[in-house]
Amino acid sequence: MKLSDLKSSGHWPTLLTAFLYFDFSFMAWTVLGPLGAQIGESLHLDAGQKGLMVALPILSGAALRLMLGLAVDRIGAKKTGIIAQIIVMLGLAAAWLIGLHSFGMVLALGLVLGFAGASFAVALPQAGRWYPPGMQGVVMGLAGAGNVGVVLDSLIAPRLANAYGFQSVFGFALIPALIVFVLYIVFSKEAPGVVKVKKLSDYVKLLKEKDAHWFCFYYTVSFGGFVGLASYYVLYFKSEFGLAPVAAGDKAALCTLAGALARPIGGAIADRIGGIRSLSVFYSIAAAGLVATAFTHHLYGNLTLFLLISGALGMANGSVFQLLPQRFGKDIGVMTGLVGCGGGVGGFYLATSLGYAKSATGSCNVGFLAFAGLCCLALVGLALVKTRWRTTWGAIAEARI
């Protein structure tokens, strides 16, 4: 497939604005991670509290993805996206004008920022519905590459906090928020065709299908691993190697950039060789990298491993969403919400487990090894389903499985 096909096959302004919406939303969703060191010092938080602080928006976003997934099918992706963006901007404005003076206030902001994380259930189906099955891997990868927003967080947020205080970062974030909001309103469009209105019972119905559980689990591992690490990198580099917040943010940005840029590459690879085969490779790389990380304590050694892990998990994200529209094309709104929820739960688990492992043992190694185990379980799961998938729905899919 050529990139020029994107212009002729769908609606590229919607794809672009979906990317921008997800990009800013991801930046807002994970902003507490890059600010975690400075907020933690200001409020005198321990390692476990810091882990919970950066992980709570991920969990909130996971739950809200179900709600926004329902809203997408009921009132449309564009209206849902507009409402979610307004809520996030109000939360940022409150944090800027009122401030975060207690751990409880930080957690309350984290809950509101979950609406930014839930943008996943809006932006991806909005873009994906414009394109044919054979292009879903690269289209979902490009829209999902908006997770590069966490890279901007890691680079910019610690520097702004150093210069103006961490509270000012929430005010500065309103500038791109308003720009993206206007562009989204003007240029994004709903895909043609009638979308069946989904109800809460539709989630329950889909959860009765075992394939839905497999997809949720695969994304729990891939996206959960990516976003959990992205949220914790600054805290890790500061606590393990004594880096200043800005230097830790630079290292975190490099690692998360690898995963963000790798997502569309993973989708394109899955389009070419099949999602099952590509996922098997990416999970294997991530598992090996996580095990190696647990037994490495060298700044550039760990940095190299994190680049490898984030890149593999990012490509796995793209591969999951190459497969999902082939299996659940008629229910992509609901399934995006369900699968995205699984990814958020995985991110919450990883970030909190690293924080509590650090608090309890003085090291994050237990958390890394446990998540490597989940990658291995994902490999076992792929081995169990690949024959059935390829001989049932995969046999009639218009893309490689």
C-alpha positions in Angstrom: 0.0 0.0 0.0 1.2 3.5 -0.8 0.6 6.5 1.4 -1.1 8.2 -1.6 -3.8 5.6 -1.2 -4.9 7.3 2.0 -6.1 10.3 0.1 -8.1 8.3 -2.5 -9.6 5.7 -0.2 -11.0 7.6 2.7 -11.1 11.1 4.3 -7.6 12.2 5.2 -8.7 15.4 7.1 -10.6 13.1 9.5 -7.6 10.8 9.8 -5.4 13.8 10.5 -7.7 15.5 13.1 -8.2 12.1 14.7 -4.5 11.8 15.1 -4.2 15.4 16.5 -7.1 14.8 18.9 -5.5 11.6 20.2 -2.1 13.2 20.2 -3.1 16.0 22.6 -5.4 13.7 24.6 -2.5 11.3 25.2 -0.4 14.2 26.2 -3.0 15.4 28.8 -3.7 11.8 29.9 -0.1 11.1 30.9 1.0 14.5 32.0 1.2 13.4 35.7 4.0 11.0 34.7 6.6 13.5 33.6 5.6 15.8 36.5 5.6 12.9 39.0 9.0 13.6 40.4 8.3 17.3 41.0 4.7 16.8 42.3 6.0 14.0 44.5 8.7 16.2 46.1 6.3 19.1 46.6 3.7 16.9 48.4 6.3 14.5 50.0 4.9 11.3 48.4 6.4 7.9 48.8 7.2 5.5 45.9 3.9 3.7 46.2 1.9 7.0 46.1 3.8 8.2 43.1 3.1 5.0 41.3 -0.6 5.3 42.1 -0.6 9.0 41.0 0.7 8.3 37.5 -1.4 5.1 37.2 -4.8 6.4 38.2 -5.5 8.4 35.0 -4.8 5.2 33.1 -7.4 3.2 35.1 -9.9 6.1 34.8 -9.3 6.2 31.1 -9.9 2.4 30.9 -13.3 2.6 32.5 -14.3 5.7 30.5 -13.4 4.1 27.2 -16.4 1.9 27.7 -18.7 4.9 28.2 -17.2 6.8 25.3 -17.4 3.7 23.1 -21.1 3.6 23.7 -21.4 7.3 23.0 -19.6 7.0 19.7 -22.3 4.6 18.4 -25.2 6.6 19.9 -24.4 10.2 19.2 -21.5 9.9 16.8 -17.7 10.1 17.2 -17.5 13.8 16.5 -20.0 14.9 19.2 -18.4 12.5 21.7 -15.0 13.8 21.0 -16.1 17.4 21.4 -17.7 16.7 24.8 -14.6 14.7 26.0 -12.3 17.6 25.0 -14.3 20.1 26.9 -14.2 18.1 30.1 -10.5 17.7 29.8 -9.9 21.4 29.3 -12.1 22.2 32.3 -10.0 19.8 34.4 -6.7 21.4 33.2 -8.1 24.9 33.9 -9.1 23.9 37.4 -5.6 22.4 38.1 -4.0 25.6 36.8 -6.1 28.1 38.6 -6.7 26.3 41.9 -3.6 24.1 42.1 -2.9 20.7 43.5 -2.3 21.1 47.2 -2.9 17.5 48.4 -2.6 13.9 47.2 -6.4 13.7 47.1 -6.5 16.7 44.6 -3.9 15.0 42.4 -6.0 11.8 42.3 -9.1 13.9 41.5 -7.3 15.4 38.5 -6.2 11.9 37.5 -9.8 10.8 37.4 -10.7 13.7 35.1 -7.7 13.2 32.8 -9.2 9.7 32.2 -11.5 11.4 29.7 -8.4 12.2 27.6 -7.3 8.6 27.8 -10.8 7.5 26.7 -10.2 9.4 23.4 -8.9 6.2 22.1 -12.4 4.8 21.8 -13.4 7.9 19.7 -10.5 8.7 17.5 -9.7 5.2 16.2 -13.2 4.1 15.1 -13.8 7.6 13.7 -10.8 7.3 11.4 -11.0 3.5 10.8 -14.6 3.6 9.5 -13.5 5.6 6.5 -11.1 3.0 5.2 -11.4 -0.6 3.7 -10.3 -3.7 5.6 -6.9 -4.0 3.8 -5.8 -0.6 5.1 -7.0 -1.0 8.7 -3.5 -1.8 10.1 -1.8 1.3 8.8 -4.8 3.6 9.3 -5.4 2.5 12.9 -1.6 2.7 13.4 -1.5 6.3 12.1 -4.5 7.4 14.2 -3.1 5.6 17.2 0.4 7.1 16.7 -1.1 10.1 18.5 0.3 8.4 21.6 3.5 10.4 20.6 1.8 13.0 22.9 3.6 11.4 25.9 6.9 12.2 24.2 6.0 15.9 24.2 5.0 15.6 27.8 8.4 14.1 28.8 10.4 16.7 26.8 8.4 19.9 27.7 6.5 19.4 31.0 9.6 19.0 33.3 11.2 22.1 31.7 8.1 24.2 32.1 7.8 23.0 35.7 11.4 23.9 36.5 10.9 27.4 35.0 7.4 28.3 36.2 6.3 25.6 38.7 4.4 22.4 37.9 1.0 24.1 38.3 1.7 26.3 35.3 2.1 23.3 33.0 -1.7 22.7 33.1 -2.2 26.3 32.0 0.3 25.9 29.1 -1.5 22.7 28.1 -4.7 24.6 27.4 -3.0 26.3 24.4 -2.6 23.2 22.2 -5.9 22.0 23.6 -7.8 24.9 22.1 -6.0 24.7 18.8 -6.8 21.0 18.4 -10.4 21.6 19.6 -11.0 24.1 16.8 -9.3 22.0 14.1 -11.3 18.9 15.2 -14.6 20.8 15.0 -13.9 22.3 11.6 -12.3 19.4 9.7 -13.3 16.0 11.2 -16.4 14.2 9.7 -18.4 11.2 10.5 -18.0 8.2 8.1 -20.9 7.6 5.7 -23.3 4.8 6.4 -25.7 3.9 9.2 -24.1 2.9 12.5 -26.1 0.6 14.7 -26.8 2.1 18.1 -25.1 0.1 20.8 -26.4 -0.5 24.3 -24.7 -1.6 27.5 -26.1 -5.1 26.8 -24.1 -5.1 23.6 -20.9 -5.1 25.7 -22.2 -8.0 27.7 -23.1 -9.9 24.5 -19.7 -9.4 23.0 -18.0 -10.4 26.3 -19.7 -13.8 25.8 -17.5 -14.4 22.8 -14.1 -15.8 23.7 -12.3 -13.9 21.0 -13.3 -10.6 22.7 -11.5 -11.8 25.8 -8.4 -12.7 23.8 -8.3 -9.3 22.1 -8.7 -7.5 25.5 -5.9 -9.6 26.9 -3.5 -9.0 24.0 -4.1 -5.2 24.2 -3.7 -5.4 28.0 -0.2 -6.6 27.4 0.8 -4.5 24.4 -0.8 -1.1 25.2 -0.7 -1.6 28.9 3.0 -2.2 28.8 3.6 0.8 26.6 1.6 3.3 28.5 2.5 1.9 31.9 6.2 2.3 31.1 5.7 5.7 29.5 4.0 6.9 32.7 6.7 5.6 35.0 9.9 6.3 33.0 10.7 9.7 34.6 10.2 8.3 38.1 12.4 5.3 37.2 15.3 7.2 35.8 15.2 9.7 38.7 15.0 7.1 41.5 17.4 4.5 39.9 20.1 6.8 38.5 19.5 10.1 40.4 18.8 12.1 37.2 17.2 15.5 37.5 13.6 15.7 36.3 14.5 17.3 33.0 17.3 14.8 32.2 14.9 11.9 33.2 12.2 13.4 31.0 14.6 13.5 28.0 15.4 9.8 28.5 11.7 9.0 28.9 10.8 10.9 25.7 13.3 8.9 23.7 11.9 5.6 24.9 8.2 6.6 24.4 9.0 8.1 20.9 10.3 4.6 19.9 6.9 3.1 20.8 4.8 5.8 19.4 6.5 5.8 16.0 6.5 2.0 15.9 2.8 1.7 16.1 2.0 2.4 12.4 5.0 0.3 11.4 3.6 -2.6 13.4 0.2 -2.1 11.7 1.9 -2.0 8.2 3.9 -5.2 9.0 0.8 -6.9 10.2 -1.0 -6.0 6.9 1.9 -7.6 5.1 2.7 -10.8 7.1 -0.4 -11.2 9.2 -1.3 -9.9 12.7 -0.8 -13.2 14.5 2.7 -13.7 13.2 3.8 -10.1 13.8 2.3 -10.2 17.4 4.3 -13.4 18.2 7.5 -11.6 17.2 6.8 -8.4 19.1 5.7 -10.1 22.3 8.8 -12.3 22.3 11.1 -9.2 21.9 9.2 -7.4 24.7 9.4 -10.4 27.1 13.2 -10.9 26.5 13.8 -7.1 27.0 11.8 -7.0 30.3 13.7 -9.9 31.7 17.1 -8.4 30.7 16.0 -5.1 32.3 15.4 -6.8 35.6 19.0 -7.9 35.7 20.6 -4.7 34.3 21.5 -1.6 36.3 23.4 0.7 33.9 21.9 3.9 32.6 22.6 3.4 29.0 22.1 -0.3 29.2 18.6 0.2 30.6 17.9 3.0 28.2 18.7 0.7 25.2 16.5 -2.1 26.6 13.6 0.3 27.2 13.9 1.5 23.6 13.7 -2.0 22.4 10.7 -2.9 24.7 8.7 0.3 23.9 9.3 -0.2 20.2 8.2 -3.9 20.3 5.1 -3.0 22.4 4.2 -0.1 20.1 4.4 -2.4 17.0 2.2 -4.9 18.9 -0.4 -2.2 19.4 -0.6 -1.6 15.7 -0.8 -5.4 15.0 -3.7 -5.9 17.5 -5.7 -3.2 15.6 -4.9 -4.8 12.3 -6.7 -7.9 13.5 -9.6 -6.4 15.4 -11.5 -4.8 12.5 -11.3 -8.1 10.6 -13.0 -10.0 13.5 -15.3 -7.3 14.9 -15.8 -4.9 12.0 -19.5 -4.4 12.7 -18.9 -3.8 16.4 -15.7 -1.8 16.1 -17.0 1.1 18.3 -17.9 -1.2 21.2 -14.8 -3.4 20.7 -12.5 -0.4 20.6 -13.9 0.6 24.0 -13.6 -2.9 25.4 -10.1 -3.5 24.1 -9.0 0.0 25.1 -10.3 -0.7 28.6 -8.1 -3.8 28.7 -5.1 -1.7 27.7 -5.8 0.9 30.4 -6.1 -1.8 33.0 -2.7 -3.2 31.9 -1.1 0.2 32.1 -2.5 0.8 35.6 -1.3 -2.6 36.8 2.3 -2.1 35.4 2.7 1.5 36.7 1.4 0.7 40.2 3.3 -2.6 40.4 6.6 -0.8 39.6 5.8 1.8 42.3 4.9 -0.7 45.0 7.7 -3.0 44.1 10.1 -0.1 44.5 8.5 0.8 47.8 8.5 -2.8 49.1 11.8 -4.1 47.8 13.8 -1.1 46.8 13.8 -2.2 43.2 11.3 -2.4 40.3 12.6 -5.8 39.2 9.6 -7.8 40.4 7.3 -5.6 38.4 9.4 -6.1 35.2 9.6 -9.8 35.6 5.8 -10.1 36.3 5.0 -8.2 33.1 7.5 -10.3 31.1 5.4 -13.3 32.3 2.3 -11.7 30.9 4.0 -11.3 27.5 4.8 -15.0 27.6 1.1 -15.8 28.4 0.1 -13.7 25.4 2.4 -15.9 23.2 0.7 -19.0 24.6 -2.6 -17.4 23.8 -1.6 -16.7 20.2 -0.5 -20.3 19.8 -3.9 -21.5 21.0 -6.1 -19.4 18.7 -4.1 -19.0 15.5 -5.4 -22.2 13.8 -9.0 -21.5 14.7 -8.8 -17.8 13.7 -7.2 -18.6 10.3 -9.7 -21.3 9.4 -12.9 -19.4 10.5 -13.3 -15.6 10.3 -9.7 -15.2 9.0 -10.4 -17.4 6.0 -13.0 -14.8 4.7 -11.2 -11.7 5.9 -10.0 -9.3 3.2 -6.6 -9.0 4.9 -3.8 -11.3 6.1 -4.4 -12.9 9.5 
